[in-house]
Every structure is written in C-alpha cells, then in structure tokens.
Amino acid sequence: MDYNPAAEELLGLNNTSIGKNANQELKMWSDISPMVKTDGKKELKLVHSGTKWIEVQFTPIYQRRLFSGWIYVFEDISDRKNADELIIKSEKKYRELADLLPQTVFETDVNADLTFMNIYAFEMFGYSQEDIENGLNILELIVEEERSLSRDKIKDVLSGQVSGDEYTAQRSDKSRFPIILYSNPIIQNKIHEGFRGIIIDISDLKNAEDRIVASLKEKEVLIQEINHRVKNNMQIISSLLSLQANHTSSDEAAEILKESRGRVKSMAMIHEKLYHNSNLSQLNMAEYLNNLVRDILRSYSSISSRVTSNVDVEDIYLNINTAIPMGLMVNELVSNSIKHAFPEGEGNINIKLEYDGEKYILTVSDNGIGLPEDVDPFESSSLRLKLVNSLSIQLEGDLSVIRDGETTFVLKFKELD
C-alpha cells in the first residue's frame, strides 16, 4: 500500500508501512475491506491517539479491465460528529424539558405538518407519535369552521410574524375545548422551515370568566333594584312633602317643604337615571342637568314663566358620589336665581359643565339684579348659600363668586372616588 503524509498522521502509520500489505498494517482493515468491488463509504471511530471519527471512501481500481486494487480517501470528521452529538444532546434535553411542561409544545414543517409534539400534547389531543409519522397537520387540531382563519395565521407566521390567538380545538374524538395558540417561525440560514409554539388549554379560564360574567350580571340586577327602590322611596318622601305643604297654613312652612321636595327630587332623579342606564356607575351629566333644570323651572312655574335657561354640558359622565352633591348644588343655585334674581319675573340662567383636562368646571350664572353688596356668599345666613358652601366642601372643590353685572358661581372639582 501507499499513502500520503496526511494519511500517515491520521491513521497513526509510519513510513515503514509503505509497500506492505494493508491487511497487516491497518487494524481497521476488516472494517473497511469491501465485500464487493464497488464504491462505498463508512464512518469509523479511532482510539489510538484520542477518540477520532473518520469517514472512509473507497473506489476499486481497474487496469485493462482487470481489478488491481483500491483507492481510499480518509477524512477526519471528528468536529462534525461532535457537533452532531451536541445537537442530539441538545434535542434530547429540549424534548425532555418540553415533556415536563403542562402545555402542548409542537413543531411543524413548512406545510404545517407536525414534526414534534410533547407527551402532554398526546394527552391533550388524543393522538400518538404514529399519527405524526403518518402525517398530522396542525389544522386538524382546530375545528373545521375556524380553519380558514388558522390558514391565514399560518401564512403570517411562516412569513416571519409571531402569533398568539384563541381557537376552538378538537381532540381525536372530535370533542371541543378552547385554547390559546402561540407560535413563531423556524428560520435556518434565512429560510423559513416551519414554525414552533405552545398550545394552552383555557377551559378553566373560560369557565371562570363565565362565572364572573354571571356574577357581575347578578350584581348589576341587584344594583338596579336598589336604585329602583331608592328612587321609589324618595318619590314617596317627595309626595309626602308636597301633601304636607298643601295642608299647612303657614306660607313660610309651605315654602320650606317645597324647597326640601326639590332637593329630594334632584337626588331621586339620579337613581332613576341609573336604574334605566346600562352603565350603573356613571351618569350622563348632560342628560341629567337638562332634566334637572327643566324640572326646577316647572316647580316654580308660577314665578318663572318668563325665565329661560341655557344648559351647556360637555360629554361628561360622573359617578354617583360626585353627581349627587353636584346636582344638589345646581338645584340650590338655580332655585335661588329664580326666587331672588328676577324681581320682574324675567331673565336668563346659564349652567355650564366642562372639563379642562385636570378638573371639572361647573358654572351657574344669571343676568338678574345680582347679590347685594353687603352679602358675603361664603358667610351668608341663607340656608341655600350655606348648602352651596357645604356641598363644595363635600366635592373637595374650589368655589368662587364673580360679580360683574351678572352673578356667577364657579366650582372647580375632581371626580370623587
């Protein structure tokens, strides 16, 4: 036999082996000696100078059509074999970790045919490794009516997008359950080879969600019933105050009862709105204030027939804790204007509610005769003005009064918790 220096180093030979029989010089000869005279290739492990892997390619030589020997090509493939072993170990570790997860872990090829599923996936869907080997597409895990959407998502994922979507899954026995499927593309050398991901059974989550929705619905019904009963009770109180006012001989007492009735109605109106409202925690202030001012004018119709109002309210919704004291304040200020600002029975009242990005601004003004100069609205003995000050404190607001021909009350406040 004859060989080059590289073969001498790789095979652990020396130059004394040249010309000798390969069967005697090569310990591996029995492993690489061909049984038939054809081209071939084998992989062998060498241990004479540390473990090495070599690839042996052999080709028969013919001279004048007569077999005369062999040409062998030896290649050190240790790095490749070590890399392959590392990959195998890594894949084994990945599969073992995947099998520990309580969710489905999967991989597919570019046609969305499953190439791997962990143990939990087989339990979740009722399939086996044999089903994967026979060809199982991931779309078969989704109910028929949702597969068109799934196909579109698969195209998106294969194009490089990451996806996370809810589907209705089906097991091998066609039973159904809700899932979330998360996936991302498998890319090797800039080539999309498929996608991998996890599937989570969200049956418990959906059942809990249904219970929460049912509980919320029950609470909404209870809150509506409470608002309805509060409204009815307040209407009864309002009716009793009205009856009492009609049966009293004192004009002063009748007026006090009438004013109290107006305050009760302003609160009852809020509960009535909430009872008929789909949103049980927020009140449409534009609708409420328009109705409230209209009702106040109607209650003072004997002296307010020529008093007009202008209600300008932005699209503002407030909770009941804020709406009630604010409504009472509007009731007091508008009623006060009707009774005292227009001695000739004619005038205009403006009510405005806006939001400046930080606070709500309530403005109530009239073009009447104005407050007397000797009246301090913050120290007045008037019950109405005392209530206005008290309500501004309850709203944690800043109340100011402007006297410039018209009397204007301005309250800046934030929504209460």
C-alpha positions as CSV (number, residue, x, y, z in Angstrom):
1,M,0.0,0.0,0.0
2,D,1.0,3.6,-0.4
3,Y,-0.3,6.8,1.4
4,N,0.4,10.5,1.8
5,P,1.7,12.2,4.9
6,A,-1.8,13.3,6.0
7,A,-3.0,9.7,6.0
8,E,0.1,8.7,7.9
9,E,-0.7,11.2,10.7
10,L,-4.4,10.4,10.7
11,L,-4.1,6.6,10.8
12,G,-1.0,6.5,13.1
13,L,1.3,4.9,10.5
14,N,5.0,5.4,9.8
15,N,6.9,5.2,6.5
16,T,7.9,1.6,7.1
17,S,4.4,0.6,6.2
18,I,4.7,1.7,2.6
19,G,4.7,-1.2,0.2
20,K,3.4,-3.6,2.8
21,N,0.0,-5.3,2.8
22,A,-2.8,-3.2,4.1
23,N,-4.4,-6.2,5.8
24,Q,-1.4,-6.4,8.1
25,E,-0.7,-2.7,8.7
26,L,-4.2,-1.4,9.2
27,K,-6.1,-2.7,12.3
28,M,-9.3,-1.3,10.8
29,W,-8.9,-3.3,7.6
30,S,-11.6,-5.8,8.5
31,D,-14.0,-2.8,9.0
32,I,-13.1,-1.1,5.7
33,S,-12.4,-4.0,3.4
34,P,-15.2,-4.1,0.8
35,M,-17.1,-7.3,0.3
36,V,-17.8,-6.4,-3.3
37,K,-15.8,-4.4,-5.8
38,T,-18.0,-1.2,-5.8
39,D,-17.6,2.4,-4.5
40,G,-18.5,2.8,-0.8
41,K,-18.3,4.9,2.3
42,K,-18.1,4.1,6.0
43,E,-17.7,6.0,9.3
44,L,-15.3,4.7,11.9
45,K,-14.1,5.7,15.4
46,L,-10.3,5.7,16.0
47,V,-9.0,5.4,19.6
48,H,-5.2,5.1,19.0
49,S,-4.5,8.8,19.7
50,G,-7.6,10.0,21.5
51,T,-11.0,9.4,20.1
52,K,-11.4,10.5,16.5
53,W,-14.1,9.9,13.9
54,I,-13.1,9.4,10.3
55,E,-15.0,8.9,7.1
56,V,-13.6,6.4,4.6
57,Q,-14.5,6.5,1.0
58,F,-13.2,3.7,-1.3
59,T,-13.2,3.1,-5.0
60,P,-11.9,0.0,-6.9
61,I,-9.1,0.4,-9.4
62,Y,-9.0,-1.4,-12.8
63,Q,-6.2,-1.7,-15.3
64,R,-7.1,-3.1,-18.7
65,R,-10.5,-4.1,-17.2
66,L,-8.7,-6.2,-14.5
67,F,-9.1,-5.3,-10.8
68,S,-5.8,-4.1,-9.4
69,G,-6.6,-2.6,-6.0
70,W,-8.4,0.2,-4.1
71,I,-8.1,3.9,-3.6
72,Y,-9.1,5.0,-0.1
73,V,-9.8,8.6,1.0
74,F,-9.8,9.2,4.8
75,E,-11.3,12.4,6.2
76,D,-11.3,13.5,9.9
77,I,-14.9,14.2,10.7
78,S,-14.5,14.5,14.5
79,D,-15.7,18.1,14.6
80,R,-18.8,17.2,12.6
81,K,-19.5,14.2,14.8
82,N,-19.0,16.1,17.9
83,A,-21.4,18.8,16.6
84,D,-23.9,16.2,15.7
85,E,-23.6,14.7,19.2
86,L,-24.1,18.1,20.8
87,I,-27.2,18.6,18.6
88,I,-28.5,15.2,19.6
89,K,-27.9,16.0,23.3
90,S,-29.5,19.4,22.9
91,E,-32.5,18.0,21.1
92,K,-32.8,15.3,23.8
93,K,-32.7,18.0,26.5
94,Y,-35.2,20.1,24.6
95,R,-37.6,17.2,24.3
96,E,-37.2,16.2,28.0
97,L,-37.9,19.8,29.0
98,A,-40.9,20.0,26.6
99,D,-42.3,16.8,28.1
100,L,-42.2,18.4,31.6
101,L,-44.4,21.3,30.5
102,P,-48.2,21.2,31.3
103,Q,-48.9,22.6,27.8
104,T,-48.7,21.3,24.3
105,V,-45.3,22.0,22.7
106,F,-45.1,21.4,18.9
107,E,-43.1,21.9,15.8
108,T,-44.2,21.8,12.2
109,D,-42.6,21.8,8.7
110,V,-43.3,24.5,6.1
111,N,-46.5,22.7,5.2
112,A,-47.8,22.9,8.8
113,D,-47.4,19.1,9.1
114,L,-46.5,18.3,12.7
115,T,-43.0,17.0,13.2
116,F,-42.9,17.0,17.0
117,M,-45.4,17.0,19.9
118,N,-44.5,16.6,23.6
119,I,-46.1,14.0,25.8
120,Y,-48.7,16.4,27.2
121,A,-49.9,17.1,23.6
122,F,-50.7,13.5,23.0
123,E,-52.7,13.5,26.2
124,M,-54.5,16.8,25.4
125,F,-55.5,15.8,21.8
126,G,-55.6,12.0,22.0
127,Y,-53.1,11.5,19.1
128,S,-49.9,9.4,19.1
129,Q,-46.4,9.5,17.6
130,E,-47.6,7.1,15.0
131,D,-50.2,9.7,13.9
132,I,-47.4,12.3,13.4
133,E,-45.4,9.8,11.4
134,N,-48.4,9.0,9.2
135,G,-48.9,12.8,8.6
136,L,-50.9,15.0,11.0
137,N,-51.4,18.6,10.1
138,I,-51.8,21.2,12.8
139,L,-55.1,22.4,11.2
140,E,-56.6,19.0,12.2
141,L,-56.3,20.2,15.8
142,I,-58.7,23.1,15.1
143,V,-62.4,22.8,14.4
144,E,-63.4,22.9,10.8
145,E,-65.2,26.3,10.9
146,E,-62.1,28.1,12.2
147,R,-59.6,26.6,9.9
148,S,-59.8,29.3,7.2
149,L,-58.7,31.8,9.9
150,S,-56.0,29.4,11.0
151,R,-54.6,29.1,7.5
152,D,-54.3,32.9,7.2
153,K,-52.4,33.0,10.6
154,I,-50.1,30.2,9.4
155,K,-49.2,32.2,6.4
156,D,-48.4,35.2,8.6
157,V,-46.2,33.1,10.9
158,L,-44.4,31.5,8.0
159,S,-43.7,35.0,6.7
160,G,-41.9,35.8,10.0
161,Q,-44.7,37.1,12.3
162,V,-45.2,36.0,15.9
163,S,-48.8,34.9,16.6
164,G,-51.0,34.4,19.7
165,D,-54.7,33.7,19.1
166,E,-57.7,32.0,20.6
167,Y,-59.2,29.0,18.8
168,T,-61.7,26.2,19.4
169,A,-59.6,23.0,19.4
170,Q,-60.8,19.5,18.8
171,R,-59.5,16.2,20.0
172,S,-59.1,13.0,18.0
173,D,-62.6,12.0,19.3
174,K,-64.0,15.3,18.0
175,S,-64.7,16.8,21.5
176,R,-64.0,20.5,21.7
177,F,-62.3,22.9,24.1
178,P,-60.9,26.5,24.0
179,I,-57.2,27.1,23.5
180,I,-54.7,29.9,23.0
181,L,-52.0,29.1,20.4
182,Y,-48.7,30.9,20.4
183,S,-46.3,30.3,17.6
184,N,-43.2,31.8,15.9
185,P,-41.3,30.8,12.7
186,I,-38.4,28.4,12.5
187,I,-35.7,30.0,10.4
188,Q,-32.5,28.4,9.3
189,N,-30.0,30.3,7.1
190,K,-32.7,32.8,6.3
191,I,-35.0,30.1,5.1
192,H,-38.4,29.5,6.8
193,E,-38.6,25.8,7.6
194,G,-41.9,25.8,9.6
195,F,-43.0,27.1,13.0
196,R,-43.0,26.0,16.6
197,G,-45.1,27.0,19.5
198,I,-47.2,26.1,22.5
199,I,-51.0,25.5,23.0
200,I,-52.7,26.2,26.3
201,D,-56.0,24.7,27.3
202,I,-58.0,27.7,28.6
203,S,-61.1,25.8,29.6
204,D,-60.7,26.6,33.3
205,L,-60.1,30.3,32.4
206,K,-63.2,30.4,30.2
207,N,-65.3,28.7,32.9
208,A,-64.1,31.2,35.5
209,E,-64.8,34.1,33.1
210,D,-68.4,32.8,32.6
211,R,-68.8,32.6,36.4
212,I,-67.5,36.2,36.7
213,V,-69.8,37.5,34.0
214,A,-72.8,35.7,35.6
215,S,-71.8,37.2,39.0
216,L,-71.5,40.7,37.5
217,K,-74.8,40.3,35.8
218,E,-76.4,39.3,39.1
219,K,-74.8,42.3,40.9
220,E,-76.0,44.6,38.1
221,V,-79.5,43.4,38.7
222,L,-79.2,43.9,42.4
223,I,-77.8,47.5,41.9
224,Q,-80.6,48.3,39.5
225,E,-83.1,47.0,42.1
226,I,-81.5,49.1,44.8
227,N,-81.6,52.2,42.6
228,H,-85.2,51.5,41.8
229,R,-86.2,51.2,45.5
230,V,-84.2,54.3,46.5
231,K,-85.9,56.2,43.7
232,N,-89.4,55.0,44.8
233,N,-88.7,55.8,48.4
234,M,-87.5,59.3,47.5
235,Q,-90.6,59.8,45.4
236,I,-92.8,58.8,48.4
237,I,-90.9,61.3,50.5
238,S,-91.3,63.9,47.8
239,S,-95.0,63.2,47.6
240,L,-95.4,63.4,51.4
241,L,-93.6,66.8,51.5
242,S,-95.9,68.0,48.7
243,L,-99.0,66.9,50.6
244,Q,-97.8,68.5,53.8
245,A,-97.0,71.7,52.0
246,N,-100.6,71.8,50.6
247,H,-102.1,71.2,54.0
248,T,-100.1,73.8,56.0
249,S,-101.5,77.2,56.8
250,S,-98.0,78.8,57.0
251,D,-96.6,80.2,53.8
252,E,-93.1,80.0,55.2
253,A,-93.5,76.4,56.2
254,A,-95.0,75.5,52.8
255,E,-92.1,77.2,51.1
256,I,-89.6,75.2,53.2
257,L,-91.4,72.0,52.4
258,K,-91.4,72.8,48.7
259,E,-87.6,73.5,48.7
260,S,-87.0,70.2,50.6
261,R,-89.1,68.4,48.0
262,G,-86.9,69.9,45.2
263,R,-83.8,68.6,46.9
264,V,-85.2,65.1,47.3
265,K,-86.3,65.1,43.6
266,S,-82.8,66.1,42.5
267,M,-81.4,63.0,44.2
268,A,-84.2,60.7,43.1
269,M,-83.7,61.7,39.5
270,I,-80.1,60.4,39.7
271,H,-81.3,57.0,41.0
272,E,-83.9,56.9,38.3
273,K,-81.3,57.6,35.6
274,L,-79.0,54.9,36.9
275,Y,-81.9,52.4,37.1
276,H,-82.6,52.9,33.4
277,N,-79.0,53.1,32.4
278,S,-76.8,50.3,31.2
279,N,-73.8,51.8,32.9
280,L,-74.6,51.5,36.6
281,S,-71.6,53.5,37.9
282,Q,-71.5,56.6,35.6
283,L,-74.2,59.2,34.9
284,N,-74.6,61.2,31.7
285,M,-74.4,64.7,33.1
286,A,-75.7,66.5,30.0
287,E,-79.0,64.5,30.2
288,Y,-79.2,64.7,33.9
289,L,-78.7,68.5,34.2
290,N,-81.0,69.3,31.4
291,N,-83.8,67.3,33.0
292,L,-83.0,68.7,36.5
293,V,-83.1,72.4,35.4
294,R,-86.3,71.8,33.4
295,D,-87.9,70.2,36.5
296,I,-86.8,73.1,38.7
297,L,-88.3,75.6,36.3
298,R,-91.5,73.6,36.2
299,S,-91.8,73.5,40.0
300,Y,-91.5,77.3,40.1
301,S,-93.8,77.9,37.1
302,S,-95.9,80.5,38.9
303,I,-92.9,82.9,39.1
304,S,-90.6,81.6,36.4
305,S,-92.8,81.6,33.3
306,R,-90.6,84.2,31.7
307,V,-87.3,82.8,33.0
308,T,-85.2,80.9,30.4
309,S,-82.3,78.6,30.9
310,N,-79.3,77.5,28.8
311,V,-77.6,74.3,29.8
312,D,-74.3,73.7,28.1
313,V,-72.7,70.4,29.2
314,E,-69.8,68.5,27.5
315,D,-69.9,64.8,27.0
316,I,-69.2,64.1,30.7
317,Y,-70.0,61.1,32.9
318,L,-69.6,61.2,36.7
319,N,-70.1,58.6,39.4
320,I,-73.0,58.8,41.8
321,N,-70.7,60.1,44.7
322,T,-69.9,63.2,42.6
323,A,-73.2,63.6,40.8
324,I,-75.4,63.8,43.8
325,P,-73.7,66.7,45.6
326,M,-73.2,68.5,42.3
327,G,-76.8,68.1,41.4
328,L,-77.9,69.4,44.8
329,M,-75.7,72.4,44.2
330,V,-77.2,73.2,40.8
331,N,-80.7,72.8,42.4
332,E,-79.8,75.3,45.1
333,L,-78.2,77.9,42.8
334,V,-80.9,77.7,40.1
335,S,-83.7,77.8,42.6
336,N,-82.0,80.8,44.3
337,S,-81.8,82.6,41.0
338,I,-85.4,82.0,40.2
339,K,-86.6,83.3,43.6
340,H,-84.3,86.3,44.1
341,A,-82.6,87.4,40.9
342,F,-85.6,88.4,38.8
343,P,-88.0,90.7,40.7
344,E,-89.7,91.5,37.5
345,G,-90.1,87.8,36.7
346,E,-87.9,87.8,33.6
347,G,-84.3,86.7,33.0
348,N,-81.9,84.0,31.9
349,I,-80.0,81.4,33.8
350,N,-76.9,79.7,32.3
351,I,-75.5,76.4,33.5
352,K,-72.2,75.1,32.1
353,L,-70.2,72.0,32.9
354,E,-66.8,71.4,31.2
355,Y,-63.5,69.6,31.7
356,D,-60.2,71.3,31.3
357,G,-58.0,68.2,31.4
358,E,-57.5,68.3,35.1
359,K,-60.7,69.4,36.8
360,Y,-64.4,69.7,36.0
361,I,-65.7,73.3,36.0
362,L,-69.3,74.0,36.9
363,T,-70.5,77.5,36.1
364,V,-74.0,78.8,37.2
365,S,-74.8,82.4,36.3
366,D,-77.9,84.6,35.9
367,N,-78.4,88.1,34.5
368,G,-80.6,89.2,37.4
369,I,-80.1,92.0,39.9
370,G,-77.1,90.3,41.5
371,L,-76.2,89.6,45.1
372,P,-76.4,92.6,47.4
373,E,-73.0,94.2,48.1
374,D,-73.4,93.5,51.8
375,V,-74.0,89.8,51.3
376,D,-70.9,87.5,51.6
377,P,-71.9,84.2,49.9
378,F,-69.3,82.4,52.0
379,E,-70.6,83.7,55.3
380,S,-74.3,84.1,54.5
381,S,-77.0,83.0,56.9
382,S,-79.1,81.9,53.9
383,L,-79.8,78.1,54.0
384,R,-79.3,77.8,50.3
385,L,-75.9,79.5,50.3
386,K,-74.8,77.5,53.4
387,L,-75.8,74.4,51.5
388,V,-73.8,75.5,48.4
389,N,-70.7,76.1,50.6
390,S,-71.2,72.8,52.3
391,L,-71.6,70.9,49.0
392,S,-68.5,72.5,47.6
393,I,-66.5,71.2,50.6
394,Q,-68.1,67.8,50.1
395,L,-66.9,67.8,46.5
396,E,-63.4,69.0,47.7
397,G,-63.8,71.8,45.2
398,D,-62.8,75.4,44.9
399,L,-65.8,77.7,44.9
400,S,-65.6,81.3,43.7
401,V,-68.2,84.0,43.0
402,I,-67.9,86.7,40.3
403,R,-69.9,89.9,40.4
404,D,-69.6,91.8,37.1
405,G,-73.2,92.8,36.3
406,E,-74.1,89.1,36.4
407,T,-73.8,86.8,39.4
408,T,-71.6,83.8,38.6
409,F,-70.8,80.9,40.8
410,V,-67.8,78.8,39.6
411,L,-66.9,75.4,41.1
412,K,-63.7,73.6,40.1
413,F,-63.6,70.0,41.3
414,K,-62.4,66.5,40.6
415,E,-64.4,63.3,40.5
416,L,-64.7,61.7,43.9
417,D,-63.6,58.1,44.5
